[in-house]
């Protein structure tokens, strides 16, 4: 059975870059999910956490929005470090 190589990432909530943690994972998305599962960052009002993941070797960063209620993960809009746009209430 082939083994997947894990890479080292630093992941942190977008609102608090001072509290990053090293995560070993198979990719950026897996690192974001692992970060949320292990360190339980505080969600926003919509029960979502925006996570920035940086590859420790290359310095590349990616942003993800993790919906804690639905268990879903999506990239942030346009590669920015901002959550995707949501419909305005009202």
C-alpha positions as a LaTeX table, in Angstrom:
\begin{tabular}{lrrr}
\hline
Residue & $x$ (\AA) & $y$ (\AA) & $z$ (\AA) \\
\hline
Unk1 & 0.00 & 0.00 & 0.00 \\
Unk2 & 1.53 & 3.35 & $-1.00$ \\
Unk3 & 2.03 & 5.92 & 1.71 \\
Unk4 & 1.28 & 9.60 & 1.25 \\
Unk5 & 3.99 & 12.04 & 2.11 \\
Unk6 & 3.05 & 14.59 & 4.73 \\
Unk7 & 4.13 & 18.19 & 4.47 \\
Unk8 & 4.58 & 20.69 & 7.28 \\
Unk9 & 2.21 & 23.65 & 7.44 \\
Unk10 & 1.55 & 26.50 & 9.83 \\
Unk11 & $-2.19$ & 27.11 & 10.28 \\
Unk12 & $-3.92$ & 29.91 & 12.15 \\
Unk13 & $-7.30$ & 31.64 & 12.33 \\
Unk14 & $-7.43$ & 34.64 & 9.99 \\
Unk15 & $-8.48$ & 36.96 & 12.83 \\
Unk16 & $-5.51$ & 35.95 & 15.02 \\
Unk17 & $-2.21$ & 35.33 & 13.25 \\
Unk18 & $-0.38$ & 35.18 & 16.59 \\
Unk19 & $-1.80$ & 31.75 & 17.44 \\
Unk20 & $-0.54$ & 29.54 & 14.62 \\
Unk21 & 0.27 & 25.88 & 15.05 \\
Unk22 & 2.36 & 23.47 & 13.03 \\
Unk23 & 0.34 & 20.77 & 11.29 \\
Unk24 & 1.54 & 17.82 & 9.23 \\
Unk25 & $-0.90$ & 16.93 & 6.46 \\
Unk26 & $-1.20$ & 15.70 & 2.88 \\
Unk27 & $-2.24$ & 19.12 & 1.58 \\
Unk28 & $-3.50$ & 22.59 & 2.41 \\
Unk29 & $-7.16$ & 21.60 & 2.89 \\
Unk30 & $-6.26$ & 18.65 & 5.12 \\
Unk31 & $-4.05$ & 20.97 & 7.18 \\
Unk32 & $-6.93$ & 23.44 & 7.64 \\
Unk33 & $-9.28$ & 20.68 & 8.79 \\
Unk34 & $-6.68$ & 19.19 & 11.13 \\
Unk35 & $-6.02$ & 22.61 & 12.66 \\
Unk36 & $-9.73$ & 23.15 & 13.37 \\
Unk37 & $-10.17$ & 19.63 & 14.78 \\
Unk38 & $-7.17$ & 19.80 & 17.10 \\
Unk39 & $-7.12$ & 23.45 & 18.28 \\
Unk40 & $-10.85$ & 24.39 & 18.09 \\
Unk41 & $-10.54$ & 28.08 & 17.11 \\
Unk42 & $-13.56$ & 30.24 & 17.96 \\
Unk43 & $-16.08$ & 30.46 & 15.11 \\
Unk44 & $-17.66$ & 33.66 & 13.84 \\
Unk45 & $-21.41$ & 34.38 & 14.15 \\
Unk46 & $-22.12$ & 32.06 & 11.21 \\
Unk47 & $-20.44$ & 29.06 & 12.90 \\
Unk48 & $-17.50$ & 29.35 & 10.47 \\
Unk49 & $-13.76$ & 29.62 & 10.99 \\
Unk50 & $-11.48$ & 31.25 & 8.42 \\
Unk51 & $-8.09$ & 29.50 & 8.46 \\
Unk52 & $-4.85$ & 30.59 & 6.80 \\
Unk53 & $-2.49$ & 27.73 & 5.96 \\
Unk54 & 1.17 & 28.36 & 5.04 \\
Unk55 & 3.46 & 25.68 & 3.58 \\
Unk56 & 6.57 & 25.73 & 5.77 \\
Unk57 & 8.88 & 24.77 & 2.87 \\
Unk58 & 7.65 & 27.06 & 0.08 \\
Unk59 & 5.94 & 29.86 & 2.02 \\
Unk60 & 2.81 & 29.51 & $-0.16$ \\
Unk61 & $-0.38$ & 30.43 & 1.69 \\
Unk62 & $-3.97$ & 29.40 & 1.12 \\
Unk63 & $-7.14$ & 30.49 & 2.90 \\
Unk64 & $-10.14$ & 28.29 & 3.77 \\
Unk65 & $-13.53$ & 28.79 & 5.38 \\
Unk66 & $-14.56$ & 25.84 & 7.54 \\
Unk67 & $-18.28$ & 25.58 & 8.28 \\
Unk68 & $-18.38$ & 23.86 & 11.66 \\
Unk69 & $-22.11$ & 23.11 & 11.52 \\
Unk70 & $-22.06$ & 21.48 & 8.08 \\
Unk71 & $-18.55$ & 20.07 & 8.33 \\
Unk72 & $-17.72$ & 21.70 & 5.00 \\
Unk73 & $-14.57$ & 23.42 & 3.78 \\
Unk74 & $-14.28$ & 25.95 & 0.95 \\
Unk75 & $-11.45$ & 28.18 & $-0.28$ \\
Unk76 & $-11.75$ & 31.87 & 0.50 \\
Unk77 & $-12.85$ & 34.16 & $-2.33$ \\
Unk78 & $-10.29$ & 34.95 & $-5.01$ \\
Unk79 & $-7.34$ & 33.57 & $-3.06$ \\
Unk80 & $-7.71$ & 36.42 & $-0.58$ \\
Unk81 & $-7.59$ & 36.00 & 3.14 \\
Unk82 & $-11.23$ & 36.96 & 3.39 \\
Unk83 & $-14.19$ & 34.62 & 3.77 \\
Unk84 & $-16.42$ & 34.19 & 0.76 \\
Unk85 & $-19.21$ & 36.76 & 0.42 \\
Unk86 & $-22.49$ & 35.83 & 2.07 \\
Unk87 & $-25.93$ & 37.12 & 1.20 \\
Unk88 & $-27.06$ & 40.08 & 3.25 \\
Unk89 & $-29.95$ & 39.44 & 5.60 \\
Unk90 & $-33.11$ & 41.37 & 5.10 \\
\hline
\end{tabular}
